[in-house]
Amino acid sequence: MINLIPNEEKKSKVKDFYFRLLVTSFMVVAVSMLVASAAILPAFFFSLVKKNLTDSKLAAQKSEPLPALDQKTLDEVKDLNTKLNLVEKTQKNKYSISQKIINEIVAEKMSDIKITQILYQSDPAKGKTVTIGGTASSRERLLLFKQTLADNVAFKKVDLPISNFVKGSDIKFSINLVPA
């Protein structure tokens, strides 16, 4: 079978086909958007009315005077506040300093220093002290660890007894710190 349509006319028919396809696609998208907006419109109006109703209720509640509290209620609130302040002060003094000190020690710790214990003592006569126990790989690393702790502003005094330097390697040490 022989195709008798000239090539120019074939090309123009293909262009017309793609043009019609494009126009049809735009029409389908436009109709879908129109249907979608028509479907969403009732929900939009419903939420708008609900928002206006809520705003009017809020304004009405704000304009109402607050009920006066009687003396018994005020006394109970004061008592509760003093108890809560007492608990907060106790918790603040109990944990915040020790956590801060432990975080500073761990931040200064080197990879070849192993900390096995951290003792936190609060003595009224001596003040607050922290004792670190552990093992170090060498004297030099132990001395370097002591120097980094002494350079830290979180500690007033760092005491490393000379008896810790007796062994040359795998040294068990005990460092006494006074927090700032």
Backbone as CSV, one residue per row, in Angstrom:
resi,resn,N_x,N_y,N_z,CA_x,CA_y,CA_z,C_x,C_y,C_z
1,MET,0.841,-1.158,0.000,0.000,0.000,0.000,0.899,1.239,0.000
2,ILE,0.572,2.184,-0.848,1.384,3.380,-1.032,0.711,4.540,-0.314
3,ASN,1.537,5.302,0.408,1.045,6.470,1.124,1.184,7.667,0.205
4,LEU,0.083,8.291,-0.155,0.104,9.360,-1.136,0.120,10.760,-0.511
5,ILE,0.210,10.856,0.834,0.231,12.166,1.490,1.653,12.696,1.413
6,PRO,1.806,13.943,0.987,3.162,14.510,0.894,3.781,14.708,2.293
7,ASN,5.113,14.739,2.346,5.846,14.846,3.619,5.524,16.142,4.371
8,GLU,5.381,17.269,3.691,5.065,18.529,4.362,3.717,18.451,5.071
9,GLU,2.776,17.796,4.426,1.455,17.676,5.018,1.478,16.704,6.202
10,LYS,2.305,15.641,6.128,2.462,14.714,7.245,3.020,15.458,8.463
11,LYS,4.047,16.291,8.229,4.663,17.051,9.306,3.671,18.024,9.928
12,SER,2.862,18.663,9.114,1.888,19.609,9.660,0.812,18.881,10.453
13,LYS,0.425,17.661,10.045,-0.564,16.886,10.792,0.005,16.443,12.143
14,VAL,1.305,16.094,12.180,1.933,15.706,13.443,1.982,16.909,14.379
15,LYS,2.341,18.100,13.843,2.352,19.321,14.651,0.958,19.626,15.176
16,ASP,-0.051,19.484,14.344,-1.428,19.721,14.769,-1.845,18.748,15.871
17,PHE,-1.418,17.489,15.738,-1.737,16.482,16.752,-1.143,16.880,18.113
18,TYR,0.143,17.252,18.131,0.791,17.636,19.400,0.184,18.923,19.970
19,PHE,-0.201,19.832,19.117,-0.847,21.058,19.575,-2.190,20.737,20.227
20,ARG,-2.970,19.871,19.613,-4.258,19.469,20.170,-4.076,18.717,21.491
21,LEU,-3.038,17.889,21.551,-2.738,17.143,22.773,-2.378,18.108,23.912
22,LEU,-1.574,19.124,23.619,-1.179,20.122,24.601,-2.397,20.918,25.098
23,VAL,-3.237,21.349,24.168,-4.438,22.102,24.533,-5.367,21.238,25.386
24,THR,-5.525,19.990,25.029,-6.384,19.076,25.797,-5.821,18.873,27.212
25,SER,-4.507,18.731,27.311,-3.874,18.552,28.628,-4.117,19.774,29.505
26,PHE,-3.936,20.974,28.945,-4.194,22.194,29.706,-5.647,22.275,30.137
27,MET,-6.546,21.861,29.300,-7.972,21.886,29.639,-8.276,20.911,30.786
28,VAL,-7.684,19.732,30.725,-7.907,18.736,31.788,-7.376,19.271,33.122
29,VAL,-6.175,19.874,33.107,-5.594,20.433,34.331,-6.465,21.568,34.861
30,ALA,-6.943,22.437,33.982,-7.774,23.562,34.412,-9.083,23.070,35.013
31,VAL,-9.732,22.097,34.394,-10.991,21.560,34.914,-10.747,20.874,36.258
32,SER,-9.615,20.133,36.402,-9.313,19.462,37.682,-9.096,20.483,38.784
33,MET,-8.395,21.576,38.469,-8.180,22.612,39.480,-9.505,23.267,39.868
34,LEU,-10.361,23.474,38.925,-11.662,24.056,39.211,-12.485,23.135,40.116
35,VAL,-12.484,21.853,39.832,-13.225,20.883,40.647,-12.616,20.803,42.049
36,ALA,-11.274,20.800,42.129,-10.603,20.721,43.433,-10.911,21.955,44.278
37,SER,-10.864,23.122,43.678,-11.155,24.337,44.449,-12.619,24.357,44.876
38,ALA,-13.523,23.847,44.038,-14.938,23.780,44.423,-15.128,22.788,45.569
39,ALA,-14.318,21.727,45.603,-14.441,20.733,46.675,-13.881,21.272,47.990
40,ILE,-12.856,22.120,47.926,-12.217,22.642,49.134,-12.965,23.850,49.696
41,LEU,-13.709,24.533,48.870,-14.383,25.766,49.264,-15.288,25.614,50.494
42,PRO,-16.119,24.578,50.628,-16.945,24.455,51.839,-16.103,24.299,53.114
43,ALA,-15.031,23.525,53.044,-14.176,23.344,54.219,-13.512,24.672,54.595
44,PHE,-13.117,25.451,53.614,-12.505,26.753,53.883,-13.478,27.671,54.613
45,PHE,-14.732,27.752,54.108,-15.727,28.598,54.753,-16.060,28.092,56.158
46,PHE,-16.128,26.781,56.338,-16.397,26.210,57.650,-15.293,26.574,58.641
47,SER,-14.034,26.451,58.240,-12.927,26.792,59.141,-12.890,28.293,59.417
48,LEU,-13.242,29.117,58.446,-13.283,30.560,58.640,-14.343,30.936,59.674
49,VAL,-15.511,30.327,59.576,-16.589,30.594,60.528,-16.174,30.109,61.921
50,LYS,-15.540,28.947,61.992,-15.106,28.400,63.278,-14.055,29.299,63.918
51,LYS,-13.136,29.831,63.126,-12.098,30.735,63.647,-12.738,32.006,64.203
52,ASN,-13.681,32.577,63.465,-14.361,33.787,63.937,-15.130,33.523,65.233
53,LEU,-15.769,32.374,65.337,-16.499,32.011,66.548,-15.539,31.859,67.729
54,THR,-14.400,31.224,67.500,-13.396,31.042,68.562,-12.819,32.381,68.992
55,ASP,-12.535,33.258,68.038,-12.014,34.584,68.379,-13.022,35.379,69.204
56,SER,-14.280,35.285,68.868,-15.296,36.025,69.635,-15.436,35.460,71.046
57,LYS,-15.338,34.126,71.200,-15.392,33.530,72.536,-14.183,33.948,73.368
58,LEU,-13.011,34.002,72.745,-11.795,34.414,73.447,-11.898,35.867,73.906
59,ALA,-12.410,36.719,73.025,-12.571,38.125,73.394,-13.572,38.270,74.542
60,ALA,-14.636,37.475,74.522,-15.632,37.534,75.599,-15.030,37.055,76.915
61,GLN,-14.198,36.021,76.874,-13.587,35.520,78.099,-12.548,36.489,78.642
62,LYS,-11.842,37.178,77.763,-10.850,38.152,78.217,-11.524,39.355,78.871
63,SER,-12.700,39.698,78.419,-13.383,40.864,78.973,-14.050,40.562,80.319
64,GLU,-14.259,39.295,80.658,-14.864,38.929,81.930,-13.876,39.201,83.062
65,PRO,-14.365,39.698,84.184,-13.462,39.917,85.328,-13.067,38.580,85.955
66,LEU,-11.835,38.533,86.478,-11.371,37.322,87.135,-12.014,37.205,88.500
67,PRO,-12.339,35.986,88.920,-12.944,35.837,90.248,-11.898,36.147,91.325
68,ALA,-12.345,36.775,92.368,-11.450,37.143,93.466,-11.097,35.900,94.275
69,LEU,-9.815,35.787,94.629,-9.376,34.652,95.424,-9.555,34.968,96.901
70,ASP,-9.996,33.968,97.637,-10.140,34.192,99.065,-8.788,34.017,99.771
71,GLN,-8.705,34.401,101.016,-7.437,34.415,101.747,-6.892,32.997,101.927
72,LYS,-7.754,32.020,102.080,-7.303,30.635,102.263,-6.562,30.134,101.030
73,THR,-7.077,30.440,99.873,-6.435,30.028,98.623,-5.073,30.706,98.472
74,LEU,-5.003,31.998,98.794,-3.728,32.708,98.696,-2.689,32.129,99.656
75,ASP,-3.126,31.760,100.881,-2.203,31.164,101.844,-1.689,29.807,101.354
76,GLU,-2.568,29.022,100.738,-2.148,27.720,100.203,-1.159,27.887,99.055
77,VAL,-1.379,28.874,98.191,-0.465,29.132,97.080,0.905,29.557,97.606
78,LYS,0.939,30.428,98.628,2.208,30.859,99.220,2.959,29.685,99.830
79,ASP,2.234,28.839,100.552,2.843,27.680,101.189,3.417,26.734,100.139
80,LEU,2.672,26.510,99.080,3.139,25.645,98.004,4.375,26.230,97.317
81,ASN,4.390,27.543,97.100,5.560,28.188,96.487,6.800,28.054,97.361
82,THR,6.651,28.217,98.664,7.820,28.071,99.539,8.334,26.637,99.542
83,LYS,7.442,25.667,99.515,7.872,24.266,99.455,8.584,23.964,98.132
84,LEU,8.047,24.468,97.030,8.680,24.248,95.736,10.053,24.911,95.662
85,ASN,10.175,26.123,96.203,11.477,26.794,96.219,12.489,26.008,97.034
86,LEU,12.057,25.443,98.149,12.942,24.637,98.977,13.431,23.406,98.219
87,VAL,12.531,22.729,97.525,12.907,21.549,96.740,13.850,21.940,95.603
88,GLU,13.575,23.037,94.914,14.434,23.479,93.808,15.825,23.830,94.297
89,LYS,15.931,24.509,95.435,17.250,24.854,95.972,18.022,23.606,96.359
90,THR,17.348,22.633,96.943,18.009,21.392,97.328,18.517,20.656,96.098
91,GLN,17.710,20.564,95.068,18.123,19.877,93.851,19.259,20.613,93.151
92,LYS,19.220,21.927,93.153,20.243,22.715,92.478,21.599,22.508,93.146
93,ASN,21.645,22.547,94.466,22.903,22.383,95.187,23.401,20.950,95.156
94,LYS,22.497,20.019,95.029,22.888,18.619,95.107,23.541,18.111,93.826
95,TYR,22.999,18.447,92.659,23.455,17.810,91.432,24.188,18.713,90.448
96,SER,23.859,19.966,90.376,24.400,20.785,89.296,25.909,20.943,89.396
97,ILE,26.453,21.114,90.598,27.899,21.285,90.729,28.602,19.987,90.371
98,SER,28.119,18.856,90.871,28.799,17.597,90.600,28.745,17.253,89.115
99,GLN,27.647,17.504,88.454,27.571,17.229,87.026,28.510,18.130,86.247
100,LYS,28.609,19.381,86.650,29.502,20.316,85.965,30.952,19.868,86.117
101,ILE,31.332,19.466,87.306,32.705,19.039,87.570,33.023,17.763,86.788
102,ILE,32.111,16.815,86.807,32.347,15.560,86.083,32.484,15.835,84.591
103,ASN,31.674,16.712,84.051,31.783,17.049,82.629,33.127,17.691,82.316
104,GLU,33.631,18.544,83.210,34.940,19.167,82.993,36.048,18.129,83.032
105,ILE,35.969,17.178,83.966,36.991,16.138,84.073,36.993,15.269,82.827
106,VAL,35.825,14.854,82.390,35.722,13.991,81.206,36.193,14.731,79.959
107,ALA,35.963,16.032,79.900,36.405,16.806,78.737,37.928,16.874,78.673
108,GLU,38.592,16.892,79.812,40.058,16.984,79.845,40.735,15.621,79.759
109,LYS,39.999,14.533,79.918,40.577,13.187,79.935,41.188,12.837,78.582
110,MET,42.341,12.152,78.645,43.032,11.722,77.427,42.703,10.257,77.151
111,SER,43.036,9.796,75.962,42.654,8.441,75.574,43.389,7.368,76.367
112,ASP,44.619,7.637,76.794,45.372,6.610,77.527,45.239,6.746,79.039
113,ILE,44.368,7.629,79.512,44.046,7.771,80.931,42.696,7.101,81.152
114,LYS,42.670,6.155,82.090,41.413,5.467,82.394,40.970,5.880,83.788
115,ILE,39.795,6.462,83.877,39.244,6.891,85.160,38.337,5.783,85.674
116,THR,38.638,5.319,86.888,37.839,4.224,87.464,36.877,4.714,88.531
117,GLN,37.192,5.869,89.155,36.271,6.380,90.170,36.376,7.894,90.273
118,ILE,35.252,8.483,90.598,35.192,9.911,90.885,34.407,10.055,92.177
119,LEU,35.064,10.566,93.209,34.426,10.755,94.507,34.190,12.242,94.721
120,TYR,32.999,12.596,95.105,32.624,13.988,95.334,32.270,14.117,96.802
121,GLN,32.986,14.974,97.540,32.764,15.123,98.974,32.508,16.587,99.291
122,SER,31.582,16.816,100.178,31.289,18.163,100.648,31.412,18.154,102.165
123,ASP,32.536,18.645,102.659,32.815,18.681,104.089,32.754,20.132,104.547
124,PRO,31.999,20.450,105.611,31.920,21.847,106.049,33.280,22.426,106.437
125,ALA,34.177,21.605,106.969,35.486,22.105,107.394,36.430,22.305,106.209
126,LYS,36.501,21.320,105.309,37.439,21.375,104.183,36.822,21.987,102.929
127,GLY,35.546,21.975,102.821,34.878,22.456,101.609,34.599,21.299,100.663
128,LYS,34.314,21.624,99.436,33.991,20.605,98.433,35.276,20.115,97.786
129,THR,35.429,18.793,97.696,36.599,18.201,97.042,36.144,17.073,96.136
130,VAL,36.913,16.863,95.086,36.662,15.779,94.152,37.941,14.961,94.076
131,THR,37.812,13.636,94.200,38.961,12.750,94.086,38.755,11.868,92.872
132,ILE,39.759,11.881,91.979,39.704,11.071,90.763,40.678,9.924,90.939
133,GLY,40.228,8.702,90.694,41.092,7.531,90.737,41.092,6.857,89.384
134,GLY,42.246,6.280,89.015,42.319,5.594,87.740,43.713,5.111,87.440
135,THR,43.967,4.790,86.170,45.287,4.336,85.738,45.735,5.162,84.549
136,ALA,47.072,5.370,84.498,47.679,6.109,83.395,48.736,5.227,82.760
137,SER,48.978,5.409,81.473,49.937,4.555,80.767,51.380,4.894,81.123
138,SER,51.677,6.168,81.430,53.055,6.544,81.763,53.055,7.759,82.676
139,ARG,54.237,8.067,83.233,54.385,9.225,84.107,54.128,10.520,83.342
140,GLU,54.637,10.579,82.106,54.493,11.789,81.303,53.021,12.087,81.020
141,ARG,52.258,11.057,80.696,50.843,11.256,80.386,50.064,11.661,81.647
142,LEU,50.452,11.092,82.796,49.808,11.452,84.049,50.104,12.909,84.397
143,LEU,51.350,13.332,84.223,51.727,14.715,84.507,51.008,15.671,83.547
144,LEU,50.898,15.284,82.279,50.190,16.109,81.297,48.702,16.236,81.666
145,PHE,48.094,15.132,82.127,46.690,15.153,82.556,46.519,16.084,83.757
146,LYS,47.443,16.035,84.698,47.393,16.910,85.867,47.509,18.370,85.443
147,GLN,48.405,18.656,84.483,48.591,20.036,84.019,47.337,20.564,83.318
148,THR,46.689,19.735,82.510,45.470,20.192,81.822,44.351,20.457,82.826
149,LEU,44.285,19.640,83.893,43.280,19.899,84.928,43.612,21.171,85.692
150,ALA,44.913,21.409,85.949,45.317,22.614,86.678,45.056,23.864,85.845
151,ASP,45.163,23.771,84.525,44.919,24.920,83.647,43.436,25.222,83.477
152,ASN,42.585,24.279,83.825,41.140,24.468,83.683,40.647,25.426,84.767
153,VAL,39.831,26.398,84.375,39.327,27.412,85.316,38.273,26.850,86.270
154,ALA,37.786,25.654,86.028,36.770,25.064,86.891,37.361,24.556,88.202
155,PHE,38.686,24.477,88.293,39.333,23.949,89.487,40.262,24.988,90.092
156,LYS,40.148,25.178,91.434,41.037,26.097,92.138,42.390,25.447,92.394
157,LYS,42.350,24.189,92.805,43.570,23.508,93.211,43.533,22.081,92.695
158,VAL,44.660,21.610,92.154,44.806,20.233,91.688,46.004,19.651,92.406
159,ASP,45.778,18.580,93.169,46.845,17.972,93.964,47.062,16.544,93.495
160,LEU,48.276,16.259,92.999,48.662,14.917,92.580,49.828,14.493,93.463
161,PRO,49.607,13.589,94.408,50.695,13.176,95.304,51.871,12.578,94.529
162,ILE,53.087,12.829,95.025,54.305,12.358,94.373,54.396,10.843,94.402
163,SER,53.698,10.207,95.346,53.740,8.748,95.446,53.125,8.079,94.222
164,ASN,52.344,8.815,93.458,51.750,8.252,92.248,52.785,8.029,91.149
165,PHE,53.946,8.657,91.254,54.961,8.561,90.205,55.982,7.456,90.463
166,VAL,55.761,6.559,91.451,56.733,5.508,91.776,56.876,4.536,90.612
167,LYS,55.763,4.073,90.081,55.819,3.142,88.942,56.082,3.911,87.650
168,GLY,56.686,3.227,86.675,56.989,3.863,85.393,55.871,3.753,84.382
169,SER,55.083,2.674,84.443,53.980,2.493,83.497,52.814,1.830,84.214
170,ASP,51.650,1.911,83.621,50.402,1.423,84.222,50.282,1.916,85.661
171,ILE,50.307,3.230,85.797,50.322,3.882,87.107,48.900,4.034,87.620
172,LYS,48.672,3.552,88.844,47.395,3.809,89.517,47.550,5.140,90.235
173,PHE,46.623,6.060,89.957,46.766,7.402,90.519,45.507,7.824,91.252
174,SER,45.677,8.882,92.061,44.599,9.517,92.783,44.855,11.013,92.803
175,ILE,43.992,11.795,92.144,44.141,13.234,92.055,43.048,13.893,92.881
176,ASN,43.423,14.856,93.723,42.463,15.605,94.521,42.251,16.970,93.881
177,LEU,40.986,17.342,93.685,40.624,18.611,93.051,39.752,19.425,93.990
178,VAL,39.932,20.742,93.942,39.044,21.657,94.648,38.325,22.471,93.573
179,PRO,36.999,22.314,93.457,36.281,23.054,92.406,36.244,24.553,92.702
180,ALA,36.216,25.326,91.625,36.168,26.787,91.760,34.793,27.260,92.124
